[in-house]
Amino acid sequence: MPKTILRNLQVGFGISLLILLASSTASYVSIRKQIHNSAMVDHSRRVMSRVNKILQDLQNAETGQRGYLLTGMDKFLDPYKNGLQSLPQSLSRAHDLTADNPAQQQVIDTLSTLVQSRLDRLENLVNIKKRGGMVSVAQLEEGKTYMDSCRLLISKIIDKEESLLNRRSDELTRSSGYTSIFVLLAAAVSLLITLFFYFRLRADFFKREELQNDLKRKDEEIQRRLSITQRIAREIAAGNYEMQIQDAEQDDLGSLTGSLNEMARSLKTSFDELSNNNWHQAGLTQLGNLLMGNKQQEELTAVTLGHLTKYGNCVNGAIYLMEQDELVLRGAYGLENPDHKRFAPGEGMIGQVFKDGKEKLFENLENSSYVISFASGKVQVNNLFILPVFDGNQCIGVMELGSLQPFSSIQLAFFRDAVQKVGTTLAAAQARLVVQNLLEETQAQTEELQAQHTELESLNSSLEMHTHKLQASEEELRVQQEELVQSNRELEERSKLLEDKNVEIAERNQEIQRKAAELEQSTRYKSEFLANMSHELRTPLNSILLLSRLMAENSDGNLNEEQMESAAVIQSSGKSLLTLIDEILDLSKIESGKMDLDVQPVYFADILNGLTAMFGPIAADKQLGLEMSAAKGLPMQLETDKQRLDQILRNLLSNAIKFTASGKVTLHIDREQSQRHRIVFEVRDTGIGIPKDKQHLIFEAFQQADGSTRRKFGGTGLGLSISRELARLLGGEILLDSEENKGSVFRLILPEQISGNMPSVFAAELQRPMIGETDIEAVEPAVVEQDSQVAVQAVHRMPEIPIPADIPDDRDSIVAGDRFILIVEDDIEFAKILLKYTRQQNYKGIVVVRGDIAAEMVARYMPLAVLLDIQLPLKDGWQVMAEIKENPKTRHIPVHIMSSLQVKRESLLQGAIDFINKPMALEQMGDMFRKIEDALTRHPKKVLIVEENPKHAAALSLFLESFDIASEIKSNVEDSIVALSSDTADCVILDMGVPDRVGYETLEAVKRNQGLENLPIIVFTGKNLSQVEEMKLKRYADSIIVKTANSYQRILDEVGLFLHLVEENNGPSTKSPGRLGFLQDVLQGKKVLVADDDIRNIFSLTKALEKYQMTVVPATDGKDALKQLEDNPDVAVILMDMMMPEMDGYETIASIRKDQRYENMPIIAVTAKSMMGDREKCIAAGASDYISKPVDIDQLLSLLRVWLYE
């Protein structure tokens, strides 16, 4: 009997356990099958997406090819080329995705063949178009046939995948249904079997009650466990997966309950994940619906906090938004009288989260201050979640949420996703608020204007009433006048005569007013012409300078030396042409009396040397003699404007050489015999001469002695006219003495020292109509060979200094590694003293006693430093200094000047490290050598930049850093003086537009500080300086540079001069490779829109920018620029020419700024800087920055880096 009971129990429980295991296994298999079916559905969708991408790429290629065939414009080939690049990848990806479907792969292989055939025919038609051939209709129809075949195959693939997708979706649905049915069926079967064996055992028990007394307890236990199992099975079948059986028995029934527990846990995990995802997405969807519409900021914050606290089971919340550098409380939920409604970034936990941009979670807080109040009492908030609110990559605020219960990971994920939507919506609301405020301000201004208009109408009515009263009074006076005429007939004739004279005077006044109006209109037309001419000349010149520089740099290494030399000549000629254009524009200043003078000491030796170097090769080329001399007894210098004096002498000498076929041309400088305080520059030639009756014409504007169309010599007829007016401006005159076929003599007579008020006096004189410029423009020096066989006679009769004998020095004992100094001194005894002291300081010394070989000796021996005297035989110290600083190999060598002349400031301006007066004491020699040691050992060099525009300051700093020159930027005077006092700067670059103080006041403030008196200062400005400002600046500034073409290179040259940079190693000749790489990283891949009506400018800028892997989108006018911007929304920066047809740069920029997408788009205005106010007008129109033509490519690249780096 016991065996029967045991067998029944084993059979019953075995069957139940098998059914339970089978149910669990079937559930697991069903779930895995559902996951597999879901993956297959996703796979079908990806196949369909990739096939559609193939069709899209093929259509793009066909569209681009069709556009090119119709227009012939290369820009239409961009979609075609993109299609060619992406189609192989798309076909390969589609082939990989169908690896499990050989039939589909076969279709895709066929499609690949058709696509390649179609692409081959597209390329064939493009090549035919490029060669200038014609495309036939048959060729196009053939292409359409291939395209239709491709579409058919793609449709076939998509239909097949859609069929697979439908079938797999049906399988997924059926599998889900079968799983539920199977679980219910298994539970029912298990219950029936359990009941069956229960009743069977119960019957056996009653039959064998006497044998089962001791088994009663065991039977009751089994009954209880089975009941629990049945209940758990029913709960699972009803969907309650939380139920678990606590059964620790190690028997079959225990295994059965364990399996049930495992099945319940598995089902609970799966359904919990689905439920959490549904809760997350539903919350985000509800939040998105609440945020829709043009809601105000307060409404958005209230809606957001209400939804998040309710949906996320929170009890309070707050939103802080950044306004005027503070976080301001803009929304609250469940807070009572918050203590802090404003936080600075970094202040408190709110400010710290904003500053770091990272969320903070606080759990299990026990501080009693975190409470909320109810009618019945208070409850403590134990958990806080603080997270930043972002709009894109910019943090705009902070959100705080409080909860009584700890936050779950599901809640935290929901809050993170929700705050992204909130940030974008709040940023849009803030933008709408700004636009609304601007609109309200505009409406208020309109209403104010209307009120003013009404007031003006009232005033006009009042004035009309007064006019009527005056007319009545005039009528009364007229009657009285008639009565007086009748009673005083004797005065009638006198009155009539007086009236006639009054009429005549009135007519003359009207005529004068008419002529004044005509003169004003003529002046305006002329100014407009000069401005337009400047733009039209600078536009092609811009291309010449840019392209020639790129060729001269030969960065690709594909040019030979001759080609690079030709490019350098082109660039040099372009720069000379730019200078000529600027001189032509000076005509306007001369006419209006606004020509400013730069009065400074001008040395006769410098004049003669410069003119000899310029005109010597030209005279040699024409086989003419060229003599230049100065009379004995002349002073070393005169006070005048060196630039204007050089301009006059260049015109006179170029005319003399031009009109002289044989003989010679001479320039002689002497005192005027009648007035010894005046200097005469006499230019004499043996040329064709000028007839007496034509001599008065050559000084007229646009006039020549030979004005016929068949004249032998060309020219504009402006040079002599400008020269005469410049001579008057300098306080002098030009006299002519000439005889036909015998030559001419031009005498320029100038005062030895120009009067301080001379410019204003002659400005008044020049208000009359302008006479003009010369019959010959300045002739550029021709390029001639060094070994020319024609000698140039250049005689400099300056005060002669005897040449002393050489003295023994250390030049023959110098070996590699020696430290030595070169001494240039003609005083033998003093030179020996310097040599002895040099040796005492552990240096070797080389002594040079004459000036003509000093620079050559410096270049040959390359000493550590140079001690230079000013008064030297054959060539003075100033010339030697200039030659040293002009030579790239020697310009870095420190030069210490010694002289009995008081020329300390002039020495520092020339680039000397210091100056000392002779005779000097021994301790002064020690100071001199300490200065040299300091100049040799002081590294690195540092420049202080004081600039009003932070973008330009950053661009200039970047440019200098690319040459390993450290810099520091300050925006006002006080900060710059503090920086100079607390730190060591070797040079200052000052912009004249510093807002809180004008430029010369800044210079005075710097110079007043002890220790900064001799600090080199470079004034860098884009504004036009008045004469008073410039004269005052010259007292303090060492150099003034106007922002124009190559201005950055000029700054580099000036800084290199003052800092004594070694060009071979770390100086201005070669940019730092690391910096160049960084610049290229910033610019690489960026897209720039270039709008210019001159295709040459676009071509040159494209060549320059493509070197840095930038993509250039060209536009030929404003309308085209707007269209290109719409087609290329990923443009990162715009270069906008301001003078274009149809729509100019100002209108184009205004149109771009109206689009909210481009409110912060960097736009750099590019224009010919010919008229005052251009920069301000561009910025007012909406430009981000300004650069003038011809474009300084270094400045442009630096500006692009600054704008694009942000």
C-alpha positions, 0 to 999 in steps of 0.5 A: 500500500505505501508503494502505491501511495508513493507511486501515485505521489511520484506520478502526480508530482512528476507530471506537474513538474514536467508541465511546469518545466515545459511551460517555463521552457516554452515561455522562454522560447516564445520570448526569445522568438519575439525578440528575434522577430522584432530584430528581423522587423528592424532589419527589413526596415534598415534594408528598405532605408538603404535601398531608398538611399541608393535611389536618392543618391542616384537621383541627386547625381542625375540632377547635378549632371542635368544642371551642369548639362543645361548651364555648364556651371561647375557648382551644379556638379556638387550633387553629382560628385556627392552621389558618385562618392556615396553610391558605392557605400550604399550598394555595399551596405545593402548587399551586406544587409541582405546576406541572409537572403540570396534572392535579394542579393542577386537583385542587388547585384543586378542593381549594382551593375545597372547603377554603374552603367548609369554612372558611366553614361552620366560621366560620359555626358559630363565629359562631352559637355566639358569638351564643348560637345553637344548631348543628343536626345538619344543619349538622354533617352538611353539614360532614362531607360537605365534609370527606369530599370533601376527604379523597377529593381529598387521597387522590387526589392522594397516590395519584397522587404515589405512582404517580409516585414508584414510576415515577420510582424504577423509572426511576432503578433502570433507568438505573443498570443501563443505565449499568453494562451500557453501560460494559462493552459499550463496553469489550468492543467497543473491545477487539474492534475493537482486536484486529481491526485489530491482526491485520489490520495484523499480516497486512499487515506480514508481507506487506509486511515489506520495505516496513515495516522503517523503520515497525517502531518506530512499530508497536511503540509503537502496540501498547504504547499500545493494550495500555495502553488495553485494560488501563485499559478492563478496570480501569475495567470492573472498578471500579478508577477509580484507573488513569490513562494517562500518554500525552502524544502528540497523536494520535487514540490520545492523545485516546482515552486522554484520554477514558478518563482523564476518564471514570475520574476522573468515575466515581471522584469520584461513587463516592468521594462515595457511599463517604465518605457511607456511611462517615460515616453508618455511623460515627455509627450505630455510635456511637449504638448503643454509647451506647444504654442507661443507661451510667455516665459512665466507660463512656460515655467509654471506649466513645466514645474506643474507637470514635472512635480505631478508626473514625477511624484515631487512635492516642490520645484523651482526654475532659475534663469540667467539674466544679466549675469545672475540666476533669477527665480522665474518659476516655483511650485510648492515653495514658501517665501524662498530666501534666495531669489537671485544667485551669481554663477558659483554662488550656492549649489544653484550657482555651482550647478550652473557654473559646472553644467553638471547635475547634483542629487541629494538624498536622505537630507535631515536638515529641518530647513527643507520643509513644505507647509500644509494646513495641518502641519509641515513635512520635511523634504528629504531628497533634492535633484538639481540639474542645469537647463541647456539650450544646445551647448549653452547653459541658460538656467537651473531647475530644482525638484524636491521629493519626500521619497528617494528618486528612482533611476526612471524618474531621474532619466525622465527629468534629464530628458524633460529638461532638454525640451524645457531648455529649448522652449525657454530659449525660444521664449526669451528670443521672442521676448527680446523681439517683442520688446524691440517691437514695443520700443519701435511702436513707442518711437513711432507714436512719439514721432507722430506726436512730434509731427502733430506738434509741428503741424500746429507750429506751422499753422501758427506760423501761417497766421503770423505770415498773414499778419506780416503781409497785412503790415506790408500792405499798410507800409506799401500804402504809406510808401506810395503816400510818401512818394507822392509827397516827396517827388524829389526822392523818386529818382534816387529811390528808383536808382537805389531799387535798380542797384538792389535788383542788380545786387540780388541778381548777383547774389543769386548767381553767386549762390548758383555757382556755389551750389554748382561748385558744391555739386562738382566737389561731391561728384569728384569725391564720389568719383575718387571713392569709386575709382579707389574701389575699382582700382583696389578690387583687381589689385587685391587679386594681384597682391593675394595671388602673387604672394601665394606664388612667391611663398611657393608653399606647394614647391612647384615653382622654380626660382625664376617664377618665384622671382617673377611673382615677387616682382609682381607683388612689389609692383602691386604694392607700388601701384597701391602707393600710387593710388593713395597718392592720387587720392591725396589730390582730394585732401590737397584741394580741400586743405586737409593735407596733414604734414609730418614734420621731422628732422630730414637728413640730406645724406638720407635723401641723397642715398635714397634717391641714388638707390632709386634712380641710379639703375634707371639712369644706368639703363638709359646710359645717363650720368646721374650726379647728386651733391650737397654744398659745403657748409650745409647743416646735416638736416632740415625740419620738414615733411620727409614723405612730401619732400621725397614725393616732389624730388621723385617727380622732378628727377623722374621727369628729368630722366624721362625727357633726357635722351643723352647727357646727365641729370644732376641734383645739387643741394645748397642755400639760397643766396638771397635768403640763407635760411632757405634751402634750394634743391636744384634738378638740372638735365640736358634734355629736350627743354620746354618752349617759353610759351609752354612753360606756364602749361606744365604746372596746370592739371592734366597739361603737358608741353606736348599735348597732341595725341601723337606725343612721344612721352606719356603721362597724366599731367598731374605730377608737377601740379601736385609737386607745386602745391606740396611745395607751397604746403611746405612753405616753399615754391618751385621755379623753372628755367628752361630753353628748348633743346638745351635742357631744364632747371627746376629749383625747389626752395624750402625753408630750413625749418617749417613754421608750426602753423604752416599747414593751416596757412597754406590750407587756406590758400589751397581752398581755391580751385585746384590746378592739378598734378604733373605731366609725368608720374613717378617712375618706378625703379627698373630692375637692372643687373648688379654688374651694369657696365654704366657707372653712376656718378653719385657725389656726396659732398658732406663735411669730410672726416679724415680716415684714421689708421686701423688698430690691432684687435682680436679678429684673427684670434676668434674661433667658434664659440667665442663671445666678441663685440664689434666696435665702430669708432673713428677716435683711435684712443677712445676705440683702444679704451673700449677694446681694453674694457671689452676684454676685461668683460671677458669679450673679444673685440673687433674695431672698425674705424670707418662707416662704409665697411661697418655693416659689411663687417657686422654681416661677416663676423655676426658679433654678439653686439655692436658699439656704434659712433654717429660721426664716422668717415665716409658713411655716418652712423645713421646709415650704418644703423639703417643697413644693419636693421634692413639686413634680415641676418643682422637686424636682431643684433643689439646696437648701442649708440655712442655720440657727443650729439644729443640724439638718444630718442632718435637712436631708440627710434632707429632700433638701438637698445640704448644711447650714451653721451660721449665722453663717458665715465668708467661706470657708464661703460659698465652700464653700457655692457649691462644693457648689452647683456640684458638684451642678449639674455632676456627671453621671451620677448613680450608685447602689450596690446591695448585695443578697443575691439576684442576680436581684432586684439585676439587676432593680432595676438594670435598672429604674433604668437604664431611667430613665438612673440608672447602678448598680453591684451588690455582694453583700457588705460588703467589696466595697461599701466598696471600691467606695465608696472607689475610686469615687464613688456618690451613693446606696446601696440596701442589702438587709437580707438580705446573708448575711455581716453583718446590715444595721445592721453594714453601715451602721456599717461604711459610716458609719465610713469617712471621706467616707461619713458623709453618703452617703444610704442607702436600706434595701430589704428584704422581711424583718420587722425587729424593733423593736431592728433598726429603731431602730438602722437609723434612726440610719444609714438615710435611708429604709426601704422594704419590698418590696410594691406600688409599692415600685420606684416608692418607690425611684425617688422616694427616689433622685430626691430624693437625686440631685436628678434633673431629671424633665423631661429624664432623670429618673424621669418617663419611661423611656428609649425604648431601654431600653423597646425592649430590655425589649420585645425580651426579653419579646416572643414569650415564653409565660408561664403564669399560675396564679391562682384569681381570674380578675380577677387573670389578666385584669389580668396578661394586660392588663399583659403583652400590652403587651409582646407576651407570650403568656399561658396562664391556669390557674385552679388547680394541676391546670389549671396542670399540664395547661396546662404539658403542652399548652404545653411552650414556656412560658418562665416561670410566675407561680404563686399560692400559695393555690388550691383543690384543689392549692395553689401549693406542691404544684403547684411540687413536681409541676413540679420532679419533671419533669426537663424543668422543673428549670430553669424560672423559677417566680415565686411570687405571694402575699399577704405576710401571714404571716412565713416565706412567702418562705422557704416558697415558695423551699423548695417550689421557686420561683425567685423571690418577689413579693407582692400587690398586684403591683408591675408594674415589679418584675414586668417587671424580674424577668421580663426578668432570668429570661428574658434568661438 
